[in-house]
Amino acid sequence: EAQVTQNPRYLITVTGKKLTVTCSQNMNHEYMSWYRQDPGLGLRQIYYSMNVEVTDKGDVPEGYKVSRKEKRNFPLILESPSPNQTSLYFCASSSTAAYSGNTIYFGEGSWLTVV
Amino acid sequence: AQSVTQLGSHVSVSEGALVLLRCNYSSSVPPYLFWYVQYPNQGLQLLLKYTTGATLVKGINGFEAEFKKSETSFHLTKPSAHMSDAAEYFCAVSADSSYKLIFGSGTRLLVRP
């Protein structure tokens, strides 16, 4: 079954404590990305990756880091989380770039609360 | 630059009634258009998409959407709402060498018994 798997699904953490949200896909997709969802704003892209070791900033990259050392994995790193990073995060993957019109698959989301 | 506007953050219908969720987009090039659904505590699931060809697109669970270039719209419809349709719906556009989907702000559909 085609899957994008994120962990953890729910996390409450404190300001400044580094955390990593993992993402893994089993579809051998080249393109992966991270979005955050906030009320009234829809989803906004944080970072994306076109392939192993190739990443670039999306619309809201401040406060986040990513890495793509393996094709299947694309972790999101919050080096020093702040309360304004409290959000619902989605990992996504696709076989081609979004502008090709191919389907983008999303994980189930990770609820992150920073206190 | 592309953008998406979803009219109505909340839409309430009675079970069995027509569902109409509105989406307007702006794009300088022919767009690819998507509708995603998010059920409570779940991820995003693709309902349907328009890339090229037929402008009336049928999706899962009885939903369909029509691409109207002259109106820059891609409204989502379902003839008869079911309680299980209660969810948040997102319209999205991708075009112009973009590596991302641009989402609307979402519409929460409430279905009354």
Interface residues (C-beta under 8 A of the other chain):
Chain A: V4 Y31 S33 Y35 G40 L41 G42 L43 R44 Q45 Y48 M50 D56 G58 D59 F90 A97 A98 Y99 S100 G101 T103 I104 Y105 F106 G107 E108 G109
Chain B: V4 S9 Y32 F34 Y36 Q42 G43 L44 Q45 L46 K49 T51 T52 F90 A92 S94 A95 D96 S97 S98 Y99 K100 L101 F103 G104 S105 G106
